[in-house]
Structures are given as structure tokens and as C-alpha cells.
């Protein structure tokens, strides 16, 4: 079963229609069954009344001879398929158009006419002793037996088409509802990936409940966009406004350091300059993060060969790895084209490589690979360092979060945050996995339409 059919089948309108069809069918079947039983019992009661009246008429005969003559006369004018008359006199003489016989299968009505051994079908019979003999009257149940196919035809002609029409209507409503729900789901997906400008376009044929849901989603998205934009603007403004004073302080300290003779004051000045460089790097990262979270950049996306970009950046970082006694390997199978902004994608790859180089010891092995598979381009950066505990992997994607609570190691806790922001801007899925030992970061992009 395809995913589209499965989604329609599991939709609420179709399930409600199916439930109503089942309820309607059950009630109709019970009503038809009750009607059938009542009608059949009424027919049987009518046949029994007719048998009682027939028996009363024969009882009125004055003698056995009169009964025999009456039975013989009526049996000649009666269709045995409808009425069977049989009178066995005290002397054993049989009169009528049939006789009752018993075999291994039960009672049978044996024909007394030439060329016919017994009668087919079922009968209701009434028997009594009369003037030393036995009178038996049997009426056919053919009318009762004919009720069953009549009720089956009613079932097929009325109930089955009604159920099919109801299911068809439910399917149409389910498909329409599915389209509307897909619009809401697609908007929520865009909002989840960082496109806060996404809105639900409510159509005139939408149901009231889905319209209200769409309007609520739009209101929520508008409020979220406003608050996030304001927060990002404040962060960007702070970083931008403090960047220049920090640079001026750095220049002042540099000038002071050149005029200070070697000794403890000079060492303190060098330490202050190092701290200022860290502050400047943090502000620069905050500005880059604000740029990566700008969804308006999607309008400028162009095809980017991620394999070639990774190979270039691996070559740039290889000397740094060599200085630290680390090995860096790159496996990039081309083509691996994605739609995106080249500089931000380069920042993503650089941050992943820098993170691996910074947090792995000497003689570590770092591998970066890019390959296209199943309509996606998968970027993987893997190392054999200490890795990240499983309960910390989601947290390291947050701003300014660092595993080293003492802040004694280099870094500002924004590297993986920037990676996550760039990935979300490009609609990519990022996952941090255990490399056993080490960390493996997997980023899955949708391949560009002409990138395969």
C-alpha cells in the first residue's frame, strides 16, 4: 500500500464514514433479519391456521366412507405441490394424492399418482385419527422458502449500493481533507526548519475546523516570527555594537604591550589580549549565526557542488591537522549538488572540521565524506576522539552550550549551533551519532533537481 493511499485510509473523515457505514449496515441487517423472522413466522402461522380449518372441515364428515370420498374428490382437483391429502382407513386403504412414509432421512411424502414417486420441497403437516383411520393434510412451505431470496435481493439492491455510495463519499471527503491537512503540515515543516515567514493559505472550501486551525497556526507563526526576529536583532545589534569597542581595546592593549618591558605586566597584557580575541571571535560567531538564521537568504540559493567544496576545505584544514599530529581524510564522490548559499555551506563544513580537530587528541583519525544516494546528499564528519555523551548531543546544538563547564578549553559554544542553523536554513537533517569511539555528525541534504 502506497503512503498516499495509507494516509487517506487512516484519515479521520474516511474512518468516520466507514464507522457510519458499519453502523448503518449493522442496523439494516438486524432490521432485515427481524423482518424476515417476523414475516416467516406470520406465513407459518397462516399455513397452520389453514391446516386447522381444513382439518375441521374433514372432521365434519359423518363417517370414514364420507371422509374417504371427500379426500379423494379434493385431491383430484388439488395441486400436490401446494396441498397433499392422505387418508388411511381402518382397513389400510389409502385415499388422496399422497402418503406419509418414513425412512432413514425422516418423513417423506410419497405420491400416489403414476409417474411420480415423491414430492420435492418442504411441507407443514397436520395429522389426526379419524373414524379408525389417519387423516394427514400437508401444505407446501414454498412461499416461506421464497422469502429468503427476496430479502437477499432487498439487501443487495438497497443496502450494498448505499454502503458503496457512503464509502465513496467518505473517500472524496478524506482526499479533500488530506489536501488541506497537507497544506497545514507543509507549513509546519517550514516553520520547524526555520522559515518563520511560512503561512497557511486557507481556501474558501475549507471546513470550519481546519480553517480555525490554519488561522491559529498563522497567528502562532506571526507571533513567533516577531519575537524571534526581535531577539535575533537584539543579539545582532549587541554583537555589532560591541565589536568596534572590543577592537579598539585590543589595539590599545597591543600598543601598550609594545611599550611595556618584558615581565609580569607584559604577560598580563598578553593574557588580556587573548581574552579579547576570544570575545571578538564570539561576537563574529554571533553575527554569522544571525546571518545563517535569515530565511530571506533562501531566495538566493544556487546549485553548489558540496563534494568539491568539502574537498577544498579538507585541503585547507589538512596542514592544521598535520601540525597537531592528526590525519584528515576526505572521500567526496561527485556529483553531489545541493541548492544553497555557498559561503554558509562552507562555514558549516569548516565548523565541523574545526570541531573535530579541536576536540580530538594527537594521532586521531578524522574523516569527511560526501555522497549522493536516494535523492539526497549526505555529508558525514567522523572522528575517533572522546565523542559526546548521548544525553548531551541535543544540548550541544544550543547556543553557547559547552561540555566543558569550566570553560578551560578553547571555543565559545557556537560552532555546532551555527552548523545546526545552516542545516535548518537549507532544509537539511542533522544527527549526532556514536562512532564507537568518537563522534559522527551526519547532515542529509535534499539533492538539487539537476544534481543527480
Secondary structure, DSSP 8 states (H G I E B T S, - for coil): --HHHHHHHTSHHHHHHHHHHHHHHHHHHHHHHHHHHHHHHHHHHHHHHHHHHHHHHHHTSSSHHHHHHHHHHHHHTS-TTTEEEEEE-TTS-EEESEEEEEETTEEEEEE-STT--B--S-EEEEEEEETTEEEEEEEE-HHHHHHHHHHHHHIIIIIIHHHHHHHHHHHHHHHHHHHHHHHHHHHHHHHHTT-TT------TT--HHHHHHHHHHHHHHHHHHHHHHHHHHHHHHHHHHHHHHHHHHHHHHHHHHHHS-SSHHHHHHHHHHHHHHHHHHHHHHHHHHHHHT-GGGGGG-EEEEHHHHHHHHHHHHHHHHHHTT-EEEEEE-S--EEEE-HHHHHHHHHHHHHHHHHTS-TT-EEEEEEEEETTEEEEEEEE-SS---GGGTTGGGSTT--S-TT--SS--S-HHHHHHHHHHHTT-EEEEEE-SSSEEEEEEEEB-TT--
